[in-house]
């Protein structure tokens, strides 16, 4: 299996290396003599002059070192974390409860989705972070139909599937799949997946069909499980300097390897591409080794600063990718989601998790979106004691602004529009009220309060001497009667509400247009 993997991943760099050796002496004379030339005066990008062998660090982690004409040394790290946790680390993986956020006391945590493994640990971790942003100010990350278009906190909403070797969950934000989440065409799993660790060409290549258009799955942009980018099924690649420095996404566009810029198949650069495809602006983008690997690398203090800023952190281990969702100063502890369950776990900063050492971070930060504002109409309503329904209009400042609607009263039910994006409508219903009582209930809509007041009267309308009844309401819970020695005419605007009982007694009772007896009312006519 691994021999096949290395054969597929290994690129033929001999020509590149030879060209580098041939070209290097041809650089401008000052540089050839060792004189330092300002970067702005030297537009020539560094040339690859050396390529180390693929080194298998463990079953799930492979590295390769590339050197350049300017002395730079870079390492490609191929992460192929397993679908299930390695055995022997059960005590280390005991689930924990997240403490309440309290940065002043040295703890802080966030509510971040936790997803189970499918397609690749790195793309699942990318989906956790994108899902968090979807729920916190960046609602265009996930736009599927599930949960009203708001990314769920786990991937149990979607059915499982099998490749004939293993059974996996679905996770549309990581990898799209025909027949899942409203999709009716082939997606990531259909086009790229064979089986875990497969080095075969992707199905779209072997079957000669056109691959799907990328758009809503972050794994596509991260090049996870795509043979065309040198990724066996389940794997993703990340590039780093062989030093404590940050390899920015701009740097990735400068350095080349095997005829491609590093940005071509780097998972962090792919996260950037996904965010931009969803309409957002990336402000910060880099890979960096952690300080347990190089002094001056990404530190626990920097990790805490990301969490305090409301940004989950992608942590790359020697063979797995996980997501940091919080911290505790005690023991320099990171709270993490590990792609193997929906629970919270812990890892000591600079240590290992499930036998795999912390190696680096993948940081992609977004420009904050404009704050959303909302208004609702009406804000209040008064109704009679009968059951009924109504609606409230929601106006949002932007079409991407997400909102929810929740009733705080058992007698009020939100029947439609429990969540939405942009402008919308919330429908509600309410139950009948006992006589001689009044109650008030609230619906919280987009952070605004809609107040519904219901009043039920115990009084019966007058029974006029001429027997002509108009503009009368027989309220829910009342029992009324009206008698006349000659005749009774039930004229316009006469309503008997549900739950009311009325008896009309006369030699002649005439019902005219405008009289309404609601379902659930009881009307006796005695002649």
N, C-alpha and C positions, 0 to 999 in steps of 0.2 A: 504493500500500500504506500509506504513512505518513499520507496524508490520511484514509484510512479509519480508521486507528488513532486519529488525533487526534479524529476525529468520534465514535468509540465511547467513547474515554476521557473526552472533554470533558463535564463535567457542567454543567447549567444552574444557575449560582450567582446569576443576576441577582436572583431573588426573595430569596434568602438575604442577598445583599449589601444590597439595599434595606431588608430587615427590620432588618439590623444597623445601617444608618445611621439608620433610624427609631427603633430602640430605644436606640441609644447615648445620645442626649440624655436619655433617660428614666431613666438610672441614678440612684441616690441622689445627692442634691445634693453631698455632700462629695466623692464620687468625680468628679462632673462638674466640680467646681472644682479638682480635682487633688490633694486631700488623700488620702494613702495610708491605705487601710483594711486591717487585718489580714485575711489570707485566711479565718480561721475566722469572721470577722464578715460575710463576703460570700459567700454560697453560690452566687451567680450565676456560671455558667461563662463563660469568654471567648466572645465572639460573633464569628463570621467576618464581616469587613467588606471583605475584598478578595481577589481571586483573579487571579494573574498568568496569562499564556498558557502553554501547553505549549511548552517549549523543547527542541528536539531537539539534544542535545549532540553525539551521533554516531549512527551507525546503530543502536546497541544500547542507547542511554541517553537518557532523556527526563526532564525535571524540571518541576515546577510549584510556585510559591511561593504560600502562603496567609498572609494577615495577619489579626490578631484585635484585638478592641476593647481589650485590655490592652497592646497594643504588641508582642505576640509575633509572630514570623515563623517559619513552618515551611515545609519543602520536602518535597514528595513526589518520590521518586526511583524511576523505573520501569526495572527492569533486565531486559533481554531478550537475555542472552548467547547467542552462536551455538552450534549443535550441534557445529561443528568449529572449530579455532583459526584466527584470521585469518592470512592469508599474510604473509610478510615478517618474522616474528619467530621463525624456527626456531632460530637460535643462542641466543636468549634462553630458549627453552623446552627446551634440552638437559637430558635426565634426569640426576639426580645421585643418589648413594648417601647415605643419612642417616648422619651420624656417630653414634658411641656417645654416649648421654646423659652429660653431665658438666657440670652447671651451674656448678661451681666454676671450670671452665676456660672458661666462656662459651658452652657449647653444651648444647642439650637437644632431644630429639626424642621422638615418640610413634609407636606403630604404629596408624595410623588407616586404615580402609578407603578405597580409592580407586575411585570409580565413574565409568563413562562416561556421557555426557550423554544424558538422556531426559526429556521433559516440561518441563524448565526447569533452568537452571544453579543457581538458588537452592534449589529443592527437592532437587536432587541433593546440593548441599553440606549441606543440612539432614540428608539421609539419611546422609552420611558421618559427621557428628557423632553422630547418634542411633545409627548402627551401632557407633561406637567405644564409646559408653556401654553398648550392649547386651553388648559383650564385656568390659566393665570395671565390673561391679557393678550394672548396671541391666538385667537380662536380659529384662524385659518389653517392651523397645523393639521387638524383632522376635520374632514367635512362629510364623512359618511353618515348613514341614516341611524346608526345605533345611538341610543341614549340622547336622542334629539340633537345629534351632531356635536356632542361634547364627549371627548375621549374618556372612556371608562377607566376606573382605577385598576382593573385587571382585565385579562383577555378571556374570561369565562363566558362572555356574551356570544362568542362565535363557536361553531362546531369544530370538532377535531377531524383530522384526516390522516391517512396513512400513505407512505410511499412504497409499501410492500415490505418494508424492513422495520420501521418504527411508526408509532402513532404520535402525532404532534398536534398542538393547538393551532389555531389561526390567530394572526395579529396583523390586520390590514395596514397599520401604520408602519410596520417593519417590512412586510412582504405581502403584496396583493395576491389574490387567488380567485380564479374564475368560480363564480357561484357563491362567493362570500361577500357579505356587506353590500349587497346590491350590485356587485360586479357581474357583467354578462359576457366578458371577453377574457382571454388569457392574461395572466398577470405574472408577478415575479416567480412564484412557485411553479407555475406551468412552464415558464420559459427557461428557468435557470436550474431547477432542482432535479437531481437524480437520487442521491442518498448521501447521508452524512459521510464526509471524507472522500466522496467520489471525485476522481480526477478526470472523468470522462468529459467530453465536450457537452455543452449545455443542450437541452432538448430542442431549442429553437434552431440551433446550428445543425444538429444531426437530422432533424426532420425538415429542414429547409423552409421554415416559415419565418415571417417577420416578427421580431420581438415587439412587445408592447411599448407604448409610449410612456416614459416616466412622468410622474406627477405627484402621486400621493403616498408613496412608500419610501421611507428613508433608506432602506437597505439597497435599493436600486442605485442611489447616488453614492453610497458608501462602497459600491462595487463588491458587496458581500456575495459569496457563492457564485461568482460569474467567471466562467472559464476564459472568456475573452480578455479579462484583466488579470489572469494568472491566479485566480482564487479557486481553490477546491471547495466543495460544498461545505458550508459552515464557517468559512474563514474570511477574515478581513485583514488588510495590511495597513500599518501605520509607520511613517518615517520619523526618525529623530536624529539630532546631532549626537555624535559620540562625545558629548560634553553636557554641562548643566544648562546650556543655552536653549532658548525657545526657537523651534523651527516654525516660523510663521507660514501662513498660507501664501503670502507673497514670495517667501523663500522657495516654497514648493513649485512655484511657477518659473523659477530661475534654474534650479538644478534639474538635470536630466539623468535618466538611467534606462538603458535598453532602448533608446530612441524615443522615450516619452518623458515629459516633465513628471516630477514626483506627484504633482496634483492629479495626474491621470488616474491613479488607483489608491490614493490615500484616503482612509476612512474619515479623518477629520475634515479634509477638504470636501469630501462628499457631504458631510453634515452641513457645511457652509452652502453648498449648491442646493441642498434640499430647502433650507430656510429661505434662500433667495427665490427659489421656485414657488414657494408659498406666499411670496410677496413681502418678505421682511428684509431688513438691512442688517448685515453682520458688521459689528464694530471691532471685535477681537477674535482672532483665529490662530491657534498654534498647538503644536505638540511640545511637551517638555518632559524630560526624565525627572523623576522625583528625587528628593534630597538623600534618600537612603542609597541611591545608585551613584549620584555625583553630588559632592558638597556644593551648595549653592543652587541645587535643583529646586523644583516645585516643593514648597514646604507645607507643613501642617497649618502654619499661620496663613498662607495663601489659600489653602483649602477652606479654612474657616471664613476668610473674607468672601469667597465665592458663595458659600452657604448663607452668610449674613446678608448678602446682596440678593438672595432669592434665586440662586442659580445652582441646580444640581450639577455634580461633577462626574464626568466619565473617567473611570479609573481603569487603566490597562495593566493587567497582571501578566506574569510569565505563563500565558496559556488561557487567559479568560478576560472578559471585559465585564465590569460591574459598574453600578452607579452609586455615588456618595450622596446621601440625602440628609445628613446631619452630623453633629459632632458632640463630643463630651471631652472637656479638658482633662478629665481624669484618665490617665493612661494614654493621652493623645488618641482617643477613640473616634473612629469614623463609623457612622451608621450607614449601612449599605443595603441595596437590593441586588440579588445575585443571579437573576434570570432563571432560577430553578424552583421558585415558589413565590407566593404572594406575601411573604413575611419580611420582617426587618431583621437584619443581622449586624454583627459588629466586626471590625477589623482594626487592629492597632496600626496607627500610621507608620509606614516604613517596614511593616512586617509582611506576613503572607496570609492568604485566604485559601482554604482547601488545598494547601501545599504549594500554592503559586505566589511567588514574591511580587510585591508592588513594583512596577517598572516606570510608569509614566502617566501623564494626564492628557486628555484631549479637551481643549477649551474652545468653545465657539459661543460667543456672547452676542446678544441682539440689541439693536437700538430700541429703546422703549417706545411703545406705541402711545399715541395721544390718549389721554384719559377719556373713557366713555361717559357720556351723560344720558340720562333717561327722563322721560315724563310719561305720565299715565292719564287717561281720561275715560270716564269720570274718576274722581278720587274718592267719592262717597256716593252711597245710594240708600234710600229708605224704602222698605217694602212692607206689604201687609203680612198677615200670619200664614197665608197660603204658601205652599211650596212653589218654587219657580226657578228661573235661570236668568243669566245675563252675561254681559261681556265687558271687557276693559281693553281699550286700545293702548298699545305701547309704542312710543316714538323714541328711537335711539339716535345718537349723534352720528353714528357711522354704521354702515351695513355689516361690518365685522364685529360689532359690539354684541357680546353674548349676554343673556339674562335668563333668570328662572322665575317661576311663580309657585308659591307655596301657601296653602291655607293653614291658619293656626286654630281653626275652629272645626270641631267634628261635624257640625251641621252644614258646613260649606265645603264643596268638593270642586277642585279644579278639573274641569272636564276636557279641556283642550288648551294647548299653549303652555304646558308646564315648563317648557324651555324654548328658547329661540335665539336667533341672531338678527340684528337690525330691527326694523319695524315689525310689529306683529299684533296679535290679538289673543287675549286670555279669556276662555269661556269658563263659566262656573255655574253651579246649581246649589240650591238650598232647600232644606226640608221644611215641613209645616211646623207652626208654633202653637203651643197650647193657648187657650183663651186667657185674656187678661194678663198677658206677660209681654216682656220686651227683652231683646238680646242684641248684642253687638259682636260681630266677628271681623277678623282682618285677613286679607290676602296680601302677602309681601310679593311685590312684582318689581323686578329690576331694582331692588333696594328701596322702592317706594311702597307706601302703605295705602291699600284700598280698604275703606271701611264700609261694611254692610250692616245696616240697622233694620231689625225686623220687629214689628209691633202687631200684636193681636188683640182686638177689642172683644169684650163680652156683650156689648150692646146690640140689640136688634134694631133695624130701621123702623121708622114710624109706619103704622098701618093707616093710610089716609081714609077719611070718611067717605070720599067718593069712590074709593076702591081702585083708583088709578095710581099704580106704583111706578115711579121713574127715578133714575139717578140714585139707586140704592145698592149697597153691598152687604151681603150676608156673610160675615166673617167666618173663617175656619174655627171650628170648635163651638160655634154658637148653635142653639136650638131655638128657632123662631116660628111664629105662626101669625097669620093674618086672616081675619074673617070679615065677610060683608054680607048683609042680608039680600043684596040685589045682584051685584056682580063684582068681579076683580079683573082688572086689566094689567098685565105685566108688560110695561112699556119699555122705552129705550133706556139703555145704560143700567140695566138691572143685572147684577152678577151674584151667583151663589158659589162661593169658593169651595174648594175641595175640603171635606171635613165638616162642612156646615149642613144642618138639617132644617128644612123650612116646610111648613104646611100652609097651603092656601085653601080656604074653605068659602065657597059661595055657590049659589045656584048656577052661575055661569062664570067660568074662568077663561079669559082670552089671553093668549101668548102672542105678543107682537115682535117684529124684528128688533133686535137690540137686546133681547133677553138672553143671558148666557148662564148655563149650569155647567160648572167645571167637572172634569172627571173626578170621582170620589165624593161628589156632593150628593145629598139625598133630598129629593123634592117630592112632596105629596100634594096632589091636587084633588080636593074633595068637592064634588058638585051635587 
